[in-house]
Amino acid sequence: MDHIIRVTNPCEPIDIDLGKPLEIEVGCGKGQFLTRRAKENPDCEFLGIERMLERVRLFDGKCRRGSIDNARVLRLEALYTFHYLLPDHHARRVYVFFPDPWPKKKHHSHRLFGPLFLDALWKRLEIGGKLEFATDHKEYFETVLECFAEDAKREGGARFERVEPMARPKEVWTEFETMFREQGLPIYSAAWRSLTVEDRPLEPLRIPPEAEPREGIVRRIGSRQDVAETELREDIVRRIGSRQNVAETELREGIVRRIGSRQDVAET
C-alpha cells in the first residue's frame, strides 16, 4: 500500500473516508507521533502533512514496515491543504507540534498561525474538535495565544475556547520534542476546542503584495542570466580558438615534417 497521497488536481479535495473520524498532524516529520496514534486507533483515519521529501519517504516506510493501513502523508503546504483540500467539519483533532517559529522578525509572515489559518482550521474541525499545539519557542507560543485571543473578538463570536492540552508521555514525543527535552529546554503546550458559530465560506487565498516578485529582483535575475550566457559564449569561443590554434600548429608541423622527408629522399 502506498501511504503517500499523490495530488493530481490541486483544486480538488483529497479522498477522505467520511465514515471514519480523522486526525491530522501538521509537520508530521518521520511519523513517530502519528504512526503510533494510528496503531492505537485502527478505526480512525490519520493524515500527516509534511513538506520535506525525505521525511515523507521515511513516514511511508514506517507505515509499510508496521503494516499501518490507516495513516497517509501529503507533501504540501499546510495552509493551502486546510483551505482547499479537506472536507468541512470532519477532523476531530489537529496536531501542530513544534512548527518552525521563524524567529527573525522579517520572517514572521511565514509563520503558520494567523487569521487565515484559524479560518481554515475552524472550517475543517468538527464542532467540539480540538487543536493541540506545542513549541519550545516562548515568543512564538505567546504570539499564538494572542492570535486566538484576537480571534475571540471577531464579529460573530468566539470560534475557539482554550482547554487542557493532551498528556504526551515519552512514548508519543515527536522527534523534535525528544531532542528539545533531552537538551533541557522548556516546552509550552496549549489546546483549543472549536465552538458553534455561523458557518461562512472561506475567501480565496490571495498572494500578498510582499510575496510577489519585485521588479528589481526580476531585472537582477535577467541580468545574471545575460552575464552567464555571455561568459558561456566567451568560454566556448576561447576553447574553440585554442583548439584551432593547436590544430593549425599541428598542421604546419606536419607539413614541415613531410617536406623535410621529401627533401632528404631527393638529396639521397
C-alpha positions as CSV (number, residue, x, y, z in Angstrom):
1,M,0.0,0.0,0.0
2,D,1.3,3.5,-0.9
3,H,0.9,5.8,2.0
4,I,1.9,8.9,0.1
5,I,-1.1,10.9,-1.3
6,R,-0.5,11.9,-5.0
7,V,-2.2,15.2,-5.7
8,T,-3.1,15.3,-9.4
9,N,-5.5,18.2,-9.2
10,P,-4.7,20.9,-6.6
11,C,-8.2,22.3,-6.9
12,E,-9.9,19.0,-6.0
13,P,-10.3,17.8,-2.3
14,I,-8.3,14.7,-1.5
15,D,-10.1,11.4,-0.9
16,I,-11.1,11.1,2.8
17,D,-13.3,8.4,4.2
18,L,-16.1,10.4,5.8
19,G,-17.3,7.2,7.6
20,K,-14.3,7.3,9.9
21,P,-13.0,10.0,12.2
22,L,-10.0,12.0,11.1
23,E,-6.9,13.2,12.9
24,I,-4.3,15.5,11.2
25,E,-0.7,16.4,12.1
26,V,0.8,19.4,10.5
27,G,4.6,18.9,10.1
28,C,4.4,15.2,10.9
29,G,8.1,14.6,10.2
30,K,9.1,11.0,10.0
31,G,5.8,10.0,11.6
32,Q,6.9,9.0,15.0
33,F,3.9,10.5,16.8
34,L,1.2,10.0,14.1
35,T,2.0,6.3,13.3
36,R,1.8,5.4,17.0
37,R,-1.6,7.1,17.2
38,A,-2.7,5.2,14.1
39,K,-1.6,1.9,15.6
40,E,-3.5,2.6,18.8
41,N,-6.7,3.8,16.9
42,P,-7.3,1.5,14.0
43,D,-10.8,2.8,13.4
44,C,-9.6,6.3,12.8
45,E,-8.0,7.8,9.7
46,F,-4.7,9.8,10.1
47,L,-3.3,12.3,7.8
48,G,0.2,13.8,8.0
49,I,1.2,17.0,6.2
50,E,4.9,17.4,5.6
51,R,6.9,19.4,3.1
52,M,10.3,17.7,3.4
53,L,10.5,14.9,0.8
54,E,13.0,12.7,2.7
55,R,10.7,12.8,5.8
56,V,7.7,11.9,3.6
57,R,9.5,8.8,2.4
58,L,10.5,7.8,5.9
59,F,6.9,8.2,7.0
60,D,5.8,5.9,4.2
61,G,8.5,3.4,5.0
62,K,7.5,3.3,8.7
63,C,3.8,2.6,7.7
64,R,4.9,-0.2,5.4
65,R,7.1,-1.9,8.0
66,G,4.5,-1.6,10.7
67,S,1.6,-2.6,8.4
68,I,-0.2,0.6,9.3
69,D,-3.0,1.0,6.8
70,N,-4.9,3.9,8.3
71,A,-2.2,6.6,8.0
72,R,-1.2,8.6,5.0
73,V,1.0,11.5,4.3
74,L,0.7,14.5,2.0
75,R,3.6,16.6,0.8
76,L,2.1,20.1,0.5
77,E,1.9,23.4,2.2
78,A,-0.4,23.3,5.3
79,L,-2.4,26.4,4.8
80,Y,-3.3,25.5,1.2
81,T,-4.2,22.0,2.3
82,F,-6.6,23.2,5.0
83,H,-8.0,25.9,2.8
84,Y,-8.8,23.8,-0.3
85,L,-8.3,20.0,0.1
86,L,-10.1,18.9,3.3
87,P,-13.8,18.2,4.0
88,D,-15.8,20.6,6.1
89,H,-16.1,20.0,9.8
90,H,-14.7,16.4,9.8
91,A,-11.4,16.4,11.7
92,R,-11.7,15.6,15.3
93,R,-8.1,16.6,16.1
94,V,-5.4,18.6,14.6
95,Y,-1.9,18.5,16.0
96,V,0.7,21.2,15.4
97,F,3.8,20.2,17.4
98,F,7.0,22.2,17.2
99,P,6.4,24.1,13.9
100,D,9.1,26.4,12.6
101,P,8.9,29.5,14.8
102,W,10.6,31.7,12.1
103,P,12.3,33.7,14.9
104,K,13.5,36.6,12.8
105,K,11.0,39.5,12.6
106,K,11.3,39.8,8.8
107,H,10.3,36.1,8.5
108,H,7.2,36.3,10.8
109,S,4.9,36.3,7.8
110,H,6.0,32.7,7.1
111,R,4.5,31.5,10.4
112,L,1.6,29.1,10.2
113,F,-0.7,30.7,12.8
114,G,-2.6,33.8,11.7
115,P,-6.2,34.8,10.8
116,L,-6.2,32.8,7.5
117,F,-5.1,29.6,9.2
118,L,-7.7,30.0,12.0
119,D,-10.4,30.5,9.4
120,A,-9.4,27.3,7.6
121,L,-8.8,25.4,10.9
122,W,-12.3,26.1,12.3
123,K,-13.8,25.1,8.9
124,R,-12.1,21.7,9.0
125,L,-12.5,20.8,12.6
126,E,-15.8,19.1,13.7
127,I,-17.7,21.2,16.3
128,G,-16.0,20.2,19.5
129,G,-12.9,19.1,17.7
130,K,-9.5,20.1,19.2
131,L,-6.3,21.7,18.2
132,E,-3.2,20.5,20.1
133,F,-0.2,22.9,20.0
134,A,3.3,22.7,21.4
135,T,6.5,24.6,20.9
136,D,9.9,25.2,22.6
137,H,9.8,28.9,21.5
138,K,8.3,31.1,24.2
139,E,7.8,34.2,22.0
140,Y,6.0,32.1,19.3
141,F,3.9,30.5,22.0
142,E,2.8,33.9,23.3
143,T,2.1,35.0,19.7
144,V,-0.2,32.0,19.1
145,L,-2.1,32.8,22.4
146,E,-2.6,36.3,21.2
147,C,-3.8,35.1,17.8
148,F,-6.6,33.1,19.4
149,A,-7.4,35.9,21.8
150,E,-7.8,38.3,18.8
151,D,-10.0,35.7,17.0
152,A,-12.3,35.7,20.0
153,K,-13.1,39.4,19.4
154,R,-14.3,38.8,15.8
155,E,-17.7,39.7,14.7
156,G,-20.0,36.7,15.2
157,G,-18.4,35.5,18.4
158,A,-15.5,33.3,19.5
159,R,-14.9,30.2,17.4
160,F,-12.5,28.5,19.9
161,E,-12.2,28.0,23.6
162,R,-9.0,27.1,25.4
163,V,-9.0,23.7,27.0
164,E,-6.4,21.4,28.8
165,P,-3.8,20.0,26.4
166,M,-3.5,16.3,26.0
167,A,-1.0,14.4,28.1
168,R,2.0,13.4,26.0
169,P,4.1,10.6,27.6
170,K,7.6,10.0,26.3
171,E,6.4,7.2,24.1
172,V,4.5,9.7,21.9
173,W,7.0,12.5,21.8
174,T,7.9,13.7,18.3
175,E,11.5,13.7,17.1
176,F,11.7,17.4,17.9
177,E,10.2,17.1,21.3
178,T,12.6,14.3,22.2
179,M,15.6,16.4,21.1
180,F,14.4,19.6,23.0
181,R,13.6,17.7,26.2
182,E,17.0,16.0,26.1
183,Q,18.5,19.5,25.9
184,G,16.5,20.5,29.0
185,L,14.5,23.2,27.1
186,P,11.1,24.2,28.4
187,I,8.1,23.0,26.4
188,Y,5.0,25.2,26.0
189,S,1.7,23.5,25.3
190,A,-1.9,24.6,24.7
191,A,-5.1,23.3,23.2
192,W,-8.4,24.8,21.9
193,R,-11.8,23.3,21.1
194,S,-14.0,24.6,18.3
195,L,-17.3,26.2,19.1
196,T,-20.6,26.6,17.2
197,V,-20.8,29.9,15.2
198,E,-22.2,30.9,11.9
199,D,-20.6,28.9,9.1
200,R,-19.3,31.0,6.3
201,P,-17.4,30.1,3.1
202,L,-13.7,30.6,3.0
203,E,-12.4,33.5,0.9
204,P,-10.0,32.5,-1.9
205,L,-6.4,32.7,-0.9
206,R,-4.5,35.7,-2.4
207,I,-0.8,36.3,-2.7
208,P,0.1,39.4,-0.6
209,P,2.0,42.2,-2.3
210,E,5.1,41.5,-0.3
211,A,5.2,37.9,-1.6
212,E,5.1,38.8,-5.2
213,P,8.3,39.0,-7.3
214,R,9.7,42.5,-7.2
215,E,10.7,44.2,-10.5
216,G,14.3,44.8,-9.3
217,I,14.7,41.2,-8.5
218,V,13.4,40.2,-11.9
219,R,15.9,42.6,-13.5
220,R,18.8,41.3,-11.5
221,I,17.9,37.7,-12.3
222,G,17.7,38.7,-16.0
223,S,21.0,40.5,-15.8
224,R,22.6,37.5,-14.2
225,Q,21.3,35.2,-16.9
226,D,22.7,37.6,-19.6
227,V,26.1,37.6,-17.9
228,A,26.1,33.9,-17.6
229,E,25.2,33.4,-21.2
230,T,27.9,35.9,-22.3
231,E,30.5,34.2,-20.1
232,L,29.5,30.8,-21.5
233,R,29.8,32.0,-25.1
234,E,33.2,33.6,-24.4
235,D,34.4,30.4,-22.8
236,I,33.3,28.4,-25.8
237,V,35.0,30.8,-28.2
238,R,38.2,30.6,-26.2
239,R,38.1,26.8,-26.2
240,I,37.4,26.7,-30.0
241,G,40.1,29.3,-30.6
242,S,42.6,27.3,-28.6
243,R,41.7,24.1,-30.5
244,Q,42.0,25.9,-33.8
245,N,45.5,27.2,-32.8
246,V,46.6,23.8,-31.8
247,A,45.2,22.3,-35.0
248,E,46.9,24.9,-37.1
249,T,50.2,24.4,-35.3
250,E,50.0,20.6,-35.7
251,L,49.1,21.0,-39.4
252,R,52.1,23.3,-40.1
253,E,54.5,21.0,-38.2
254,G,53.1,18.0,-40.2
255,I,53.7,19.8,-43.5
256,V,57.2,20.8,-42.5
257,R,58.0,17.2,-41.5
258,R,56.7,15.8,-44.8
259,I,58.6,18.4,-46.9
260,G,61.7,17.7,-44.9
261,S,61.4,14.0,-45.5
262,R,60.9,14.5,-49.3
263,Q,64.0,16.8,-49.4
264,D,66.0,14.1,-47.7
265,V,64.9,11.5,-50.1
266,A,65.6,13.8,-53.1
267,E,69.1,14.5,-51.9
268,T,69.7,10.8,-51.4
